[in-house]
């Protein structure tokens, strides 16, 4: 931990605002893409690029405050991996971060709906219930945790804004689910009936797949890097996680 830790209220504010902006970027760019093009490939590309650039900026800005988790499974993984060294979030932090991330994600969807003149509260009708999509979420979440925590283990957490955003951009295209990889973002995206939405009935299975993926990612992390975390040059620059779009 830093010798002068950021107060919890500021870290919670950073997680709330950062997650809200992240989801607003994902949902808003999806709405904009469908208004500008009828080609699904171009829509996904536009959505992907906006998410990658936005995510990189958000990690760089909020990482020094809260770690820029923006993701409950990342927060839980940071707690589990940091217990031995004492440099991870406490259970109190986890209990504060997770509701903040979910609240921020829902707020981000409502904000994006309002910005584009959509009904502010509209639940998605986009069904995403299929085993191959759940497998995609397992793979995306496992990869995200392996990449993000692997940077920390090798003392290169300062590269997270570029590397984590790049992984998410790639995962948009190599996973069938377009890489939500985030329970808070998944819940938030149920509140928009747009390109980036997910039907509420599809949310529980996606979240379950993400939790399974997080467990797999931690297993791979220990397999590749060993059980002990290495102190990084800048402990506050994150471990993050995000969304996707179609």
Secondary structure, DSSP 4 states (H G I P E B T S, - for coil): --TTPPPHHHHHHHHHHHHHHHHHHHHHHHHHHHHH-S-HHHHHHHHHHHHHHHHHHHHHHHHHHH----SHHHHHHHHHHHTTTT-SPPHHHHHHHHHHHHHHHHHHHHHHHHHTTS-SS---------HHHHHHHHHHHHHHHHHHHHHHHTT-GGGHHHHHHHHHHHHHHHSTT-----HHHHHHGGG--STT---HHHHHHHHHHHHHHHHHHHHHHHHHH-SSPPPPS-TTS---------
